[in-house]
C-alpha cells in the first residue's frame, strides 16, 4: 500500500470526524496532523513496504533456489535492492510488541 493512499484515507477520516463533531483539529496545517498519524501507523504496520522493498524480500526468500551463494557484489543485482535497504525493509516487518 502506497504512502499516498494511506495519507488520503487519513485525511478523509479526519475530515469526517471533524464534520461529525467527534474531534476538533486546531492545527491549521492539515498535513501536520496526517503526518503524525502516518508516523504512528508506520511503527506498527508492515504494509508500508515500497514495491521495491517487497520485491527485494521476495527475491531474498527465493535466492536459495539459485543454487549458489550471494556475495556482496552480486547481492543488489540478484535481490534488486542493497543489503542495507533489505535490512530496513525487514525492520518494517518486525512487530514492536505482541
SVG drawing of the C-alpha trace seen along z (x, -y; Angstrom):
<svg xmlns="http://www.w3.org/2000/svg" viewBox="-22 -27 53 52">
<polyline fill="none" stroke="black" stroke-width="0.4" points="0.0,0.0 1.5,-3.3 2.1,-6.2 -0.3,-8.5 -3.2,-6.0 -2.8,-5.8 -2.5,-9.6 -5.5,-10.1 -7.5,-7.7 -6.3,-9.5 -7.3,-12.9 -10.8,-11.6 -11.3,-10.1 -10.1,-13.1 -12.4,-15.4 -15.4,-13.0 -14.6,-13.0 -14.4,-16.8 -17.7,-17.2 -19.5,-14.9 -18.1,-16.8 -16.2,-13.8 -12.9,-15.6 -11.6,-19.2 -8.4,-19.7 -6.8,-23.0 -3.7,-22.8 -4.3,-24.8 -1.8,-22.7 -3.7,-19.6 -0.5,-17.7 0.9,-18.1 -1.9,-16.1 -1.9,-13.5 1.9,-13.1 1.7,-12.5 -0.9,-9.7 1.1,-8.3 4.3,-8.0 2.3,-6.1 0.9,-3.8 4.4,-3.1 5.6,-2.0 3.1,0.9 2.2,1.7 4.3,3.9 2.0,2.8 4.1,-0.2 6.7,1.5 7.5,-0.1 7.2,2.1 11.0,2.4 11.3,3.4 8.6,6.1 10.2,7.4 13.6,7.5 12.2,9.5 10.6,11.9 13.8,12.2 15.8,12.8 13.4,15.6 13.8,17.2 17.6,16.7 18.3,20.2 16.8,21.7 19.6,20.2 22.0,22.9 24.8,20.6 25.6,18.2 25.4,14.4 28.4,12.3 28.3,8.6 29.0,7.8 26.1,9.8 23.6,9.1 21.9,6.0 21.9,7.4 20.1,10.6 17.9,9.3 17.1,5.9 18.0,3.7 21.1,3.2 21.7,5.2 21.0,2.0 17.7,1.4 16.7,5.0 17.6,4.7 15.4,1.6 12.5,3.3 12.8,6.3 12.6,4.0 9.3,2.8 8.0,6.4 9.1,6.8 6.3,6.4 7.4,3.9 5.2,5.6 2.8,8.6"/>
</svg>
